[in-house]
Amino acid sequence: MMKMWSVGGGMLLYLASLQGVSPHLYETADLEGANAFQKLIHITLPMITPVIFFDIVTSTIGSSYILL
C-alpha cells in the first residue's frame, strides 16, 4: 500500500515536464510535416530526458533503501 503512494510523485514530475515542453516546437514540427511518432522521438523525449534521468536515479536510490 505504501509503495503505491510513492507512484504519484513520479507521475506529477512527468506531467510537469510534459507541460513544460513548448507548444511552438510542436507547431514547427507540424509545419515541417512530422507525424506523431517523429514528434515524440525528436521533441518530447529530448525535452523530458532530465526528468527521466532524475526519476531513474531516485527510483534506484529508493529501491536500494528497501533492500537494506
CHARMM internal coordinates of N, CA and C (Angstrom, degrees):
IC EDIT
DIST 1 N 1 CA 1.4593
DIST 1 CA 1 C 1.5324
ANGL 1 N 1 CA 1 C 110.32
DIST 1 C 2 N 1.3088
ANGL 1 CA 1 C 2 N 117.29
DIHE 1 N 1 CA 1 C 2 N -42.07
DIST 2 N 2 CA 1.4632
ANGL 1 C 2 N 2 CA 119.97
DIHE 1 CA 1 C 2 N 2 CA -178.57
DIST 2 CA 2 C 1.5269
ANGL 2 N 2 CA 2 C 111.48
DIHE 1 C 2 N 2 CA 2 C -69.55
DIST 2 C 3 N 1.3317
ANGL 2 CA 2 C 3 N 117.89
DIHE 2 N 2 CA 2 C 3 N -31.05
DIST 3 N 3 CA 1.4575
ANGL 2 C 3 N 3 CA 120.55
DIHE 2 CA 2 C 3 N 3 CA 178.02
DIST 3 CA 3 C 1.5240
ANGL 3 N 3 CA 3 C 110.45
DIHE 2 C 3 N 3 CA 3 C -65.89
DIST 3 C 4 N 1.3042
ANGL 3 CA 3 C 4 N 118.21
DIHE 3 N 3 CA 3 C 4 N -36.30
DIST 4 N 4 CA 1.4595
ANGL 3 C 4 N 4 CA 121.48
DIHE 3 CA 3 C 4 N 4 CA 178.50
DIST 4 CA 4 C 1.5331
ANGL 4 N 4 CA 4 C 111.38
DIHE 3 C 4 N 4 CA 4 C -65.76
DIST 4 C 5 N 1.3208
ANGL 4 CA 4 C 5 N 117.11
DIHE 4 N 4 CA 4 C 5 N -28.54
DIST 5 N 5 CA 1.4566
ANGL 4 C 5 N 5 CA 121.34
DIHE 4 CA 4 C 5 N 5 CA 179.42
DIST 5 CA 5 C 1.5271
ANGL 5 N 5 CA 5 C 110.47
DIHE 4 C 5 N 5 CA 5 C -65.91
DIST 5 C 6 N 1.3352
ANGL 5 CA 5 C 6 N 117.62
DIHE 5 N 5 CA 5 C 6 N -33.70
DIST 6 N 6 CA 1.4586
ANGL 5 C 6 N 6 CA 120.85
DIHE 5 CA 5 C 6 N 6 CA -176.08
DIST 6 CA 6 C 1.5268
ANGL 6 N 6 CA 6 C 112.77
DIHE 5 C 6 N 6 CA 6 C -78.23
DIST 6 C 7 N 1.3102
ANGL 6 CA 6 C 7 N 119.28
DIHE 6 N 6 CA 6 C 7 N -11.20
DIST 7 N 7 CA 1.4639
ANGL 6 C 7 N 7 CA 121.89
DIHE 6 CA 6 C 7 N 7 CA -179.98
DIST 7 CA 7 C 1.5231
ANGL 7 N 7 CA 7 C 110.49
DIHE 6 C 7 N 7 CA 7 C -67.43
DIST 7 C 8 N 1.2880
ANGL 7 CA 7 C 8 N 118.08
DIHE 7 N 7 CA 7 C 8 N -32.78
DIST 8 N 8 CA 1.4594
ANGL 7 C 8 N 8 CA 121.96
DIHE 7 CA 7 C 8 N 8 CA -176.96
DIST 8 CA 8 C 1.5153
ANGL 8 N 8 CA 8 C 113.78
DIHE 7 C 8 N 8 CA 8 C -61.96
DIST 8 C 9 N 1.3137
ANGL 8 CA 8 C 9 N 117.73
DIHE 8 N 8 CA 8 C 9 N -34.06
DIST 9 N 9 CA 1.4651
ANGL 8 C 9 N 9 CA 120.70
DIHE 8 CA 8 C 9 N 9 CA 179.94
DIST 9 CA 9 C 1.5160
ANGL 9 N 9 CA 9 C 111.85
DIHE 8 C 9 N 9 CA 9 C -64.40
DIST 9 C 10 N 1.3206
ANGL 9 CA 9 C 10 N 116.79
DIHE 9 N 9 CA 9 C 10 N -44.03
DIST 10 N 10 CA 1.4605
ANGL 9 C 10 N 10 CA 120.43
DIHE 9 CA 9 C 10 N 10 CA 178.56
DIST 10 CA 10 C 1.5128
ANGL 10 N 10 CA 10 C 112.11
DIHE 9 C 10 N 10 CA 10 C -65.60
DIST 10 C 11 N 1.3209
ANGL 10 CA 10 C 11 N 116.30
DIHE 10 N 10 CA 10 C 11 N -40.43
DIST 11 N 11 CA 1.4638
ANGL 10 C 11 N 11 CA 120.13
DIHE 10 CA 10 C 11 N 11 CA 179.47
DIST 11 CA 11 C 1.5311
ANGL 11 N 11 CA 11 C 110.76
DIHE 10 C 11 N 11 CA 11 C -66.27
DIST 11 C 12 N 1.3176
ANGL 11 CA 11 C 12 N 116.82
DIHE 11 N 11 CA 11 C 12 N -35.43
DIST 12 N 12 CA 1.4577
ANGL 11 C 12 N 12 CA 120.32
DIHE 11 CA 11 C 12 N 12 CA 177.77
DIST 12 CA 12 C 1.5253
ANGL 12 N 12 CA 12 C 110.58
DIHE 11 C 12 N 12 CA 12 C -66.25
DIST 12 C 13 N 1.3307
ANGL 12 CA 12 C 13 N 117.06
DIHE 12 N 12 CA 12 C 13 N -39.12
DIST 13 N 13 CA 1.4617
ANGL 12 C 13 N 13 CA 120.32
DIHE 12 CA 12 C 13 N 13 CA 176.74
DIST 13 CA 13 C 1.5212
ANGL 13 N 13 CA 13 C 111.78
DIHE 12 C 13 N 13 CA 13 C -64.38
DIST 13 C 14 N 1.3371
ANGL 13 CA 13 C 14 N 116.97
DIHE 13 N 13 CA 13 C 14 N -42.47
DIST 14 N 14 CA 1.4582
ANGL 13 C 14 N 14 CA 120.08
DIHE 13 CA 13 C 14 N 14 CA 178.97
DIST 14 CA 14 C 1.5285
ANGL 14 N 14 CA 14 C 111.25
DIHE 13 C 14 N 14 CA 14 C -65.22
DIST 14 C 15 N 1.3094
ANGL 14 CA 14 C 15 N 116.82
DIHE 14 N 14 CA 14 C 15 N -40.16
DIST 15 N 15 CA 1.4598
ANGL 14 C 15 N 15 CA 120.34
DIHE 14 CA 14 C 15 N 15 CA 178.53
DIST 15 CA 15 C 1.5249
ANGL 15 N 15 CA 15 C 110.86
DIHE 14 C 15 N 15 CA 15 C -63.37
DIST 15 C 16 N 1.3269
ANGL 15 CA 15 C 16 N 116.87
DIHE 15 N 15 CA 15 C 16 N -43.80
DIST 16 N 16 CA 1.4611
ANGL 15 C 16 N 16 CA 120.38
DIHE 15 CA 15 C 16 N 16 CA 179.39
DIST 16 CA 16 C 1.5214
ANGL 16 N 16 CA 16 C 111.26
DIHE 15 C 16 N 16 CA 16 C -65.08
DIST 16 C 17 N 1.3361
ANGL 16 CA 16 C 17 N 117.13
DIHE 16 N 16 CA 16 C 17 N -38.46
DIST 17 N 17 CA 1.4610
ANGL 16 C 17 N 17 CA 118.72
DIHE 16 CA 16 C 17 N 17 CA 180.00
DIST 17 CA 17 C 1.5248
ANGL 17 N 17 CA 17 C 111.37
DIHE 16 C 17 N 17 CA 17 C -70.37
DIST 17 C 18 N 1.3236
ANGL 17 CA 17 C 18 N 118.03
DIHE 17 N 17 CA 17 C 18 N -35.79
DIST 18 N 18 CA 1.4643
ANGL 17 C 18 N 18 CA 120.11
DIHE 17 CA 17 C 18 N 18 CA 177.51
DIST 18 CA 18 C 1.5204
ANGL 18 N 18 CA 18 C 111.63
DIHE 17 C 18 N 18 CA 18 C -67.49
DIST 18 C 19 N 1.3266
ANGL 18 CA 18 C 19 N 116.83
DIHE 18 N 18 CA 18 C 19 N -34.32
DIST 19 N 19 CA 1.4586
ANGL 18 C 19 N 19 CA 119.66
DIHE 18 CA 18 C 19 N 19 CA 177.76
DIST 19 CA 19 C 1.5230
ANGL 19 N 19 CA 19 C 111.58
DIHE 18 C 19 N 19 CA 19 C -73.78
DIST 19 C 20 N 1.3372
ANGL 19 CA 19 C 20 N 117.02
DIHE 19 N 19 CA 19 C 20 N -18.98
DIST 20 N 20 CA 1.4546
ANGL 19 C 20 N 20 CA 121.32
DIHE 19 CA 19 C 20 N 20 CA 179.47
DIST 20 CA 20 C 1.5152
ANGL 20 N 20 CA 20 C 113.92
DIHE 19 C 20 N 20 CA 20 C -82.15
DIST 20 C 21 N 1.3157
ANGL 20 CA 20 C 21 N 117.91
DIHE 20 N 20 CA 20 C 21 N -10.40
DIST 21 N 21 CA 1.4642
ANGL 20 C 21 N 21 CA 120.97
DIHE 20 CA 20 C 21 N 21 CA 177.90
DIST 21 CA 21 C 1.5320
ANGL 21 N 21 CA 21 C 108.04
DIHE 20 C 21 N 21 CA 21 C -75.18
DIST 21 C 22 N 1.3140
ANGL 21 CA 21 C 22 N 114.87
DIHE 21 N 21 CA 21 C 22 N 128.10
DIST 22 N 22 CA 1.4625
ANGL 21 C 22 N 22 CA 120.29
DIHE 21 CA 21 C 22 N 22 CA -175.25
DIST 22 CA 22 C 1.5272
ANGL 22 N 22 CA 22 C 111.97
DIHE 21 C 22 N 22 CA 22 C -67.02
DIST 22 C 23 N 1.3172
ANGL 22 CA 22 C 23 N 117.57
DIHE 22 N 22 CA 22 C 23 N 130.89
DIST 23 N 23 CA 1.4709
ANGL 22 C 23 N 23 CA 119.61
DIHE 22 CA 22 C 23 N 23 CA 177.54
DIST 23 CA 23 C 1.5290
ANGL 23 N 23 CA 23 C 112.84
DIHE 22 C 23 N 23 CA 23 C -66.83
DIST 23 C 24 N 1.3342
ANGL 23 CA 23 C 24 N 116.90
DIHE 23 N 23 CA 23 C 24 N -19.57
DIST 24 N 24 CA 1.4600
ANGL 23 C 24 N 24 CA 119.96
DIHE 23 CA 23 C 24 N 24 CA 178.16
DIST 24 CA 24 C 1.5286
ANGL 24 N 24 CA 24 C 111.34
DIHE 23 C 24 N 24 CA 24 C -64.59
DIST 24 C 25 N 1.3217
ANGL 24 CA 24 C 25 N 116.61
DIHE 24 N 24 CA 24 C 25 N -30.78
DIST 25 N 25 CA 1.4578
ANGL 24 C 25 N 25 CA 119.65
DIHE 24 CA 24 C 25 N 25 CA 177.82
DIST 25 CA 25 C 1.5256
ANGL 25 N 25 CA 25 C 111.06
DIHE 24 C 25 N 25 CA 25 C -65.90
DIST 25 C 26 N 1.3207
ANGL 25 CA 25 C 26 N 115.36
DIHE 25 N 25 CA 25 C 26 N -41.01
DIST 26 N 26 CA 1.4660
ANGL 25 C 26 N 26 CA 119.67
DIHE 25 CA 25 C 26 N 26 CA 178.50
DIST 26 CA 26 C 1.5360
ANGL 26 N 26 CA 26 C 111.42
DIHE 25 C 26 N 26 CA 26 C -68.34
DIST 26 C 27 N 1.3291
ANGL 26 CA 26 C 27 N 116.67
DIHE 26 N 26 CA 26 C 27 N -38.18
DIST 27 N 27 CA 1.4558
ANGL 26 C 27 N 27 CA 119.94
DIHE 26 CA 26 C 27 N 27 CA 177.94
DIST 27 CA 27 C 1.5245
ANGL 27 N 27 CA 27 C 111.02
DIHE 26 C 27 N 27 CA 27 C -64.09
DIST 27 C 28 N 1.3190
ANGL 27 CA 27 C 28 N 116.55
DIHE 27 N 27 CA 27 C 28 N -40.63
DIST 28 N 28 CA 1.4564
ANGL 27 C 28 N 28 CA 120.68
DIHE 27 CA 27 C 28 N 28 CA 178.07
DIST 28 CA 28 C 1.5225
ANGL 28 N 28 CA 28 C 110.67
DIHE 27 C 28 N 28 CA 28 C -64.95
DIST 28 C 29 N 1.3254
ANGL 28 CA 28 C 29 N 116.47
DIHE 28 N 28 CA 28 C 29 N -40.46
DIST 29 N 29 CA 1.4591
ANGL 28 C 29 N 29 CA 120.05
DIHE 28 CA 28 C 29 N 29 CA 178.12
DIST 29 CA 29 C 1.5285
ANGL 29 N 29 CA 29 C 110.76
DIHE 28 C 29 N 29 CA 29 C -64.76
DIST 29 C 30 N 1.3212
ANGL 29 CA 29 C 30 N 116.98
DIHE 29 N 29 CA 29 C 30 N -36.33
DIST 30 N 30 CA 1.4686
ANGL 29 C 30 N 30 CA 120.07
DIHE 29 CA 29 C 30 N 30 CA 176.33
DIST 30 CA 30 C 1.5245
ANGL 30 N 30 CA 30 C 111.03
DIHE 29 C 30 N 30 CA 30 C -62.76
DIST 30 C 31 N 1.3354
ANGL 30 CA 30 C 31 N 115.97
DIHE 30 N 30 CA 30 C 31 N -42.35
DIST 31 N 31 CA 1.4630
ANGL 30 C 31 N 31 CA 119.74
DIHE 30 CA 30 C 31 N 31 CA 179.36
DIST 31 CA 31 C 1.5299
ANGL 31 N 31 CA 31 C 111.53
DIHE 30 C 31 N 31 CA 31 C -64.82
DIST 31 C 32 N 1.3279
ANGL 31 CA 31 C 32 N 116.18
DIHE 31 N 31 CA 31 C 32 N -32.11
DIST 32 N 32 CA 1.4639
ANGL 31 C 32 N 32 CA 120.72
DIHE 31 CA 31 C 32 N 32 CA 179.49
DIST 32 CA 32 C 1.5250
ANGL 32 N 32 CA 32 C 112.40
DIHE 31 C 32 N 32 CA 32 C -81.68
DIST 32 C 33 N 1.3285
ANGL 32 CA 32 C 33 N 117.61
DIHE 32 N 32 CA 32 C 33 N -8.79
DIST 33 N 33 CA 1.4563
ANGL 32 C 33 N 33 CA 121.13
DIHE 32 CA 32 C 33 N 33 CA 176.72
DIST 33 CA 33 C 1.5211
ANGL 33 N 33 CA 33 C 114.83
DIHE 32 C 33 N 33 CA 33 C 91.08
DIST 33 C 34 N 1.3208
ANGL 33 CA 33 C 34 N 117.85
DIHE 33 N 33 CA 33 C 34 N 24.13
DIST 34 N 34 CA 1.4649
ANGL 33 C 34 N 34 CA 120.79
DIHE 33 CA 33 C 34 N 34 CA 179.90
DIST 34 CA 34 C 1.5246
ANGL 34 N 34 CA 34 C 110.02
DIHE 33 C 34 N 34 CA 34 C -77.79
DIST 34 C 35 N 1.3334
ANGL 34 CA 34 C 35 N 115.95
DIHE 34 N 34 CA 34 C 35 N 143.85
DIST 35 N 35 CA 1.4620
ANGL 34 C 35 N 35 CA 119.78
DIHE 34 CA 34 C 35 N 35 CA 175.43
DIST 35 CA 35 C 1.5291
ANGL 35 N 35 CA 35 C 109.16
DIHE 34 C 35 N 35 CA 35 C -91.18
DIST 35 C 36 N 1.3115
ANGL 35 CA 35 C 36 N 117.04
DIHE 35 N 35 CA 35 C 36 N -179.40
DIST 36 N 36 CA 1.4660
ANGL 35 C 36 N 36 CA 121.46
DIHE 35 CA 35 C 36 N 36 CA -174.12
DIST 36 CA 36 C 1.5317
ANGL 36 N 36 CA 36 C 111.53
DIHE 35 C 36 N 36 CA 36 C -64.26
DIST 36 C 37 N 1.3285
ANGL 36 CA 36 C 37 N 117.11
DIHE 36 N 36 CA 36 C 37 N -39.83
DIST 37 N 37 CA 1.4674
ANGL 36 C 37 N 37 CA 120.01
DIHE 36 CA 36 C 37 N 37 CA -179.71
DIST 37 CA 37 C 1.5240
ANGL 37 N 37 CA 37 C 110.83
DIHE 36 C 37 N 37 CA 37 C -65.69
DIST 37 C 38 N 1.3158
ANGL 37 CA 37 C 38 N 118.02
DIHE 37 N 37 CA 37 C 38 N -40.82
DIST 38 N 38 CA 1.4590
ANGL 37 C 38 N 38 CA 121.57
DIHE 37 CA 37 C 38 N 38 CA 178.59
DIST 38 CA 38 C 1.5263
ANGL 38 N 38 CA 38 C 110.99
DIHE 37 C 38 N 38 CA 38 C -65.01
DIST 38 C 39 N 1.3315
ANGL 38 CA 38 C 39 N 116.65
DIHE 38 N 38 CA 38 C 39 N -38.29
DIST 39 N 39 CA 1.4649
ANGL 38 C 39 N 39 CA 119.52
DIHE 38 CA 38 C 39 N 39 CA 176.97
DIST 39 CA 39 C 1.5201
ANGL 39 N 39 CA 39 C 111.02
DIHE 38 C 39 N 39 CA 39 C -65.26
DIST 39 C 40 N 1.3363
ANGL 39 CA 39 C 40 N 116.59
DIHE 39 N 39 CA 39 C 40 N -38.08
DIST 40 N 40 CA 1.4625
ANGL 39 C 40 N 40 CA 120.30
DIHE 39 CA 39 C 40 N 40 CA 177.99
DIST 40 CA 40 C 1.5216
ANGL 40 N 40 CA 40 C 111.02
DIHE 39 C 40 N 40 CA 40 C -63.36
DIST 40 C 41 N 1.3272
ANGL 40 CA 40 C 41 N 116.63
DIHE 40 N 40 CA 40 C 41 N -48.17
DIST 41 N 41 CA 1.4596
ANGL 40 C 41 N 41 CA 121.56
DIHE 40 CA 40 C 41 N 41 CA -175.20
DIST 41 CA 41 C 1.5261
ANGL 41 N 41 CA 41 C 112.32
DIHE 40 C 41 N 41 CA 41 C -72.08
DIST 41 C 42 N 1.3257
ANGL 41 CA 41 C 42 N 117.86
DIHE 41 N 41 CA 41 C 42 N -40.71
DIST 42 N 42 CA 1.4598
ANGL 41 C 42 N 42 CA 121.10
DIHE 41 CA 41 C 42 N 42 CA -171.61
DIST 42 CA 42 C 1.5223
ANGL 42 N 42 CA 42 C 115.07
DIHE 41 C 42 N 42 CA 42 C -97.95
DIST 42 C 43 N 1.3237
ANGL 42 CA 42 C 43 N 118.37
DIHE 42 N 42 CA 42 C 43 N -15.28
DIST 43 N 43 CA 1.4634
ANGL 42 C 43 N 43 CA 120.07
DIHE 42 CA 42 C 43 N 43 CA -179.62
DIST 43 CA 43 C 1.5238
ANGL 43 N 43 CA 43 C 111.12
DIHE 42 C 43 N 43 CA 43 C -118.82
DIST 43 C 44 N 1.3267
ANGL 43 CA 43 C 44 N 116.26
DIHE 43 N 43 CA 43 C 44 N -58.35
DIST 44 N 44 CA 1.4600
ANGL 43 C 44 N 44 CA 120.05
DIHE 43 CA 43 C 44 N 44 CA -171.14
DIST 44 CA 44 C 1.5237
ANGL 44 N 44 CA 44 C 112.37
DIHE 43 C 44 N 44 CA 44 C -66.09
DIST 44 C 45 N 1.3211
ANGL 44 CA 44 C 45 N 117.46
DIHE 44 N 44 CA 44 C 45 N -53.85
DIST 45 N 45 CA 1.4717
ANGL 44 C 45 N 45 CA 119.70
DIHE 44 CA 44 C 45 N 45 CA -177.14
DIST 45 CA 45 C 1.5281
ANGL 45 N 45 CA 45 C 113.35
DIHE 44 C 45 N 45 CA 45 C -60.99
DIST 45 C 46 N 1.3352
ANGL 45 CA 45 C 46 N 120.17
DIHE 45 N 45 CA 45 C 46 N -45.88
DIST 46 N 46 CA 1.4671
ANGL 45 C 46 N 46 CA 117.88
DIHE 45 CA 45 C 46 N 46 CA 177.40
DIST 46 CA 46 C 1.5318
ANGL 46 N 46 CA 46 C 113.70
DIHE 45 C 46 N 46 CA 46 C -62.02
DIST 46 C 47 N 1.3362
ANGL 46 CA 46 C 47 N 117.00
DIHE 46 N 46 CA 46 C 47 N -32.34
DIST 47 N 47 CA 1.4588
ANGL 46 C 47 N 47 CA 119.01
DIHE 46 CA 46 C 47 N 47 CA -178.37
DIST 47 CA 47 C 1.5281
ANGL 47 N 47 CA 47 C 112.76
DIHE 46 C 47 N 47 CA 47 C -75.17
DIST 47 C 48 N 1.3296
ANGL 47 CA 47 C 48 N 118.14
DIHE 47 N 47 CA 47 C 48 N -27.37
DIST 48 N 48 CA 1.4631
ANGL 47 C 48 N 48 CA 119.56
DIHE 47 CA 47 C 48 N 48 CA -178.56
DIST 48 CA 48 C 1.5311
ANGL 48 N 48 CA 48 C 111.96
DIHE 47 C 48 N 48 CA 48 C -104.78
DIST 48 C 49 N 1.3285
ANGL 48 CA 48 C 49 N 118.27
DIHE 48 N 48 CA 48 C 49 N 9.56
DIST 49 N 49 CA 1.4643
ANGL 48 C 49 N 49 CA 121.38
DIHE 48 CA 48 C 49 N 49 CA 179.78
DIST 49 CA 49 C 1.5345
ANGL 49 N 49 CA 49 C 113.21
DIHE 48 C 49 N 49 CA 49 C -57.74
DIST 49 C 50 N 1.3294
ANGL 49 CA 49 C 50 N 120.62
DIHE 49 N 49 CA 49 C 50 N -41.37
DIST 50 N 50 CA 1.4734
ANGL 49 C 50 N 50 CA 118.51
DIHE 49 CA 49 C 50 N 50 CA 177.62
DIST 50 CA 50 C 1.5352
ANGL 50 N 50 CA 50 C 113.09
DIHE 49 C 50 N 50 CA 50 C -59.91
DIST 50 C 51 N 1.3202
ANGL 50 CA 50 C 51 N 117.11
DIHE 50 N 50 CA 50 C 51 N -36.75
DIST 51 N 51 CA 1.4646
ANGL 50 C 51 N 51 CA 120.52
DIHE 50 CA 50 C 51 N 51 CA 179.06
DIST 51 CA 51 C 1.5252
ANGL 51 N 51 CA 51 C 110.46
DIHE 50 C 51 N 51 CA 51 C -70.54
DIST 51 C 52 N 1.3309
ANGL 51 CA 51 C 52 N 116.81
DIHE 51 N 51 CA 51 C 52 N -39.15
DIST 52 N 52 CA 1.4664
ANGL 51 C 52 N 52 CA 120.09
DIHE 51 CA 51 C 52 N 52 CA 176.55
DIST 52 CA 52 C 1.5236
ANGL 52 N 52 CA 52 C 109.79
DIHE 51 C 52 N 52 CA 52 C -61.63
DIST 52 C 53 N 1.3412
ANGL 52 CA 52 C 53 N 117.39
DIHE 52 N 52 CA 52 C 53 N -44.68
DIST 53 N 53 CA 1.4628
ANGL 52 C 53 N 53 CA 121.29
DIHE 52 CA 52 C 53 N 53 CA 178.73
DIST 53 CA 53 C 1.5288
ANGL 53 N 53 CA 53 C 111.15
DIHE 52 C 53 N 53 CA 53 C -61.94
DIST 53 C 54 N 1.3360
ANGL 53 CA 53 C 54 N 116.99
DIHE 53 N 53 CA 53 C 54 N -44.45
DIST 54 N 54 CA 1.4642
ANGL 53 C 54 N 54 CA 120.99
DIHE 53 CA 53 C 54 N 54 CA 178.67
DIST 54 CA 54 C 1.5263
ANGL 54 N 54 CA 54 C 111.40
DIHE 53 C 54 N 54 CA 54 C -60.53
DIST 54 C 55 N 1.3239
ANGL 54 CA 54 C 55 N 116.42
DIHE 54 N 54 CA 54 C 55 N -41.85
DIST 55 N 55 CA 1.4596
ANGL 54 C 55 N 55 CA 120.63
DIHE 54 CA 54 C 55 N 55 CA -179.77
DIST 55 CA 55 C 1.5298
ANGL 55 N 55 CA 55 C 110.78
DIHE 54 C 55 N 55 CA 55 C -66.82
DIST 55 C 56 N 1.3269
ANGL 55 CA 55 C 56 N 117.91
DIHE 55 N 55 CA 55 C 56 N -39.38
DIST 56 N 56 CA 1.4681
ANGL 55 C 56 N 56 CA 120.75
DIHE 55 CA 55 C 56 N 56 CA 177.49
DIST 56 CA 56 C 1.5234
ANGL 56 N 56 CA 56 C 110.66
DIHE 55 C 56 N 56 CA 56 C -63.27
DIST 56 C 57 N 1.3334
ANGL 56 CA 56 C 57 N 116.53
DIHE 56 N 56 CA 56 C 57 N -44.09
DIST 57 N 57 CA 1.4735
ANGL 56 C 57 N 57 CA 120.09
DIHE 56 CA 56 C 57 N 57 CA -179.37
DIST 57 CA 57 C 1.5180
ANGL 57 N 57 CA 57 C 110.95
DIHE 56 C 57 N 57 CA 57 C -65.18
DIST 57 C 58 N 1.3362
ANGL 57 CA 57 C 58 N 117.72
DIHE 57 N 57 CA 57 C 58 N -47.24
DIST 58 N 58 CA 1.4590
ANGL 57 C 58 N 58 CA 119.06
DIHE 57 CA 57 C 58 N 58 CA -178.60
DIST 58 CA 58 C 1.5255
ANGL 58 N 58 CA 58 C 111.75
DIHE 57 C 58 N 58 CA 58 C -68.41
DIST 58 C 59 N 1.3291
ANGL 58 CA 58 C 59 N 118.20
DIHE 58 N 58 CA 58 C 59 N -33.22
DIST 59 N 59 CA 1.4611
ANGL 58 C 59 N 59 CA 120.41
DIHE 58 CA 58 C 59 N 59 CA 176.62
DIST 59 CA 59 C 1.5181
ANGL 59 N 59 CA 59 C 111.15
DIHE 58 C 59 N 59 CA 59 C -67.83
DIST 59 C 60 N 1.3370
ANGL 59 CA 59 C 60 N 116.51
DIHE 59 N 59 CA 59 C 60 N -38.32
DIST 60 N 60 CA 1.4520
ANGL 59 C 60 N 60 CA 120.72
DIHE 59 CA 59 C 60 N 60 CA 177.42
DIST 60 CA 60 C 1.5213
ANGL 60 N 60 CA 60 C 111.19
DIHE 59 C 60 N 60 CA 60 C -64.70
DIST 60 C 61 N 1.3068
ANGL 60 CA 60 C 61 N 115.87
DIHE 60 N 60 CA 60 C 61 N -43.64
DIST 61 N 61 CA 1.4678
ANGL 60 C 61 N 61 CA 119.83
DIHE 60 CA 60 C 61 N 61 CA 178.10
DIST 61 CA 61 C 1.5272
ANGL 61 N 61 CA 61 C 110.03
DIHE 60 C 61 N 61 CA 61 C -64.18
DIST 61 C 62 N 1.3130
ANGL 61 CA 61 C 62 N 116.64
DIHE 61 N 61 CA 61 C 62 N -42.20
DIST 62 N 62 CA 1.4660
ANGL 61 C 62 N 62 CA 120.25
DIHE 61 CA 61 C 62 N 62 CA 179.69
DIST 62 CA 62 C 1.5068
ANGL 62 N 62 CA 62 C 112.88
DIHE 61 C 62 N 62 CA 62 C -66.16
DIST 62 C 63 N 1.3109
ANGL 62 CA 62 C 63 N 117.74
DIHE 62 N 62 CA 62 C 63 N -36.04
DIST 63 N 63 CA 1.4576
ANGL 62 C 63 N 63 CA 119.50
DIHE 62 CA 62 C 63 N 63 CA 180.00
DIST 63 CA 63 C 1.5180
ANGL 63 N 63 CA 63 C 111.85
DIHE 62 C 63 N 63 CA 63 C -73.92
DIST 63 C 64 N 1.3363
ANGL 63 CA 63 C 64 N 117.04
DIHE 63 N 63 CA 63 C 64 N -33.24
DIST 64 N 64 CA 1.4523
ANGL 63 C 64 N 64 CA 118.95
DIHE 63 CA 63 C 64 N 64 CA 177.41
DIST 64 CA 64 C 1.5283
ANGL 64 N 64 CA 64 C 111.21
DIHE 63 C 64 N 64 CA 64 C -71.84
DIST 64 C 65 N 1.3273
ANGL 64 CA 64 C 65 N 117.25
DIHE 64 N 64 CA 64 C 65 N -28.41
DIST 65 N 65 CA 1.4488
ANGL 64 C 65 N 65 CA 120.76
DIHE 64 CA 64 C 65 N 65 CA 177.22
DIST 65 CA 65 C 1.5283
ANGL 65 N 65 CA 65 C 110.88
DIHE 64 C 65 N 65 CA 65 C -66.83
DIST 65 C 66 N 1.3066
ANGL 65 CA 65 C 66 N 116.54
DIHE 65 N 65 CA 65 C 66 N -37.23
DIST 66 N 66 CA 1.4773
ANGL 65 C 66 N 66 CA 121.08
DIHE 65 CA 65 C 66 N 66 CA 179.73
DIST 66 CA 66 C 1.5248
ANGL 66 N 66 CA 66 C 110.01
DIHE 65 C 66 N 66 CA 66 C -67.66
DIST 66 C 67 N 1.3278
ANGL 66 CA 66 C 67 N 117.02
DIHE 66 N 66 CA 66 C 67 N -35.79
DIST 67 N 67 CA 1.4590
ANGL 66 C 67 N 67 CA 120.47
DIHE 66 CA 66 C 67 N 67 CA -177.83
DIST 67 CA 67 C 1.5225
ANGL 67 N 67 CA 67 C 113.05
DIHE 66 C 67 N 67 CA 67 C -71.19
DIST 67 C 68 N 1.3311
ANGL 67 CA 67 C 68 N 116.93
DIHE 67 N 67 CA 67 C 68 N -22.50
DIST 68 N 68 CA 1.4652
ANGL 67 C 68 N 68 CA 119.06
DIHE 67 CA 67 C 68 N 68 CA 179.16
DIST 68 CA 68 C 1.4633
ANGL 68 N 68 CA 68 C 109.02
DIHE 67 C 68 N 68 CA 68 C -76.22
END
COOR INIT
IC SEED 1 N 1 CA 1 C
IC BUILD
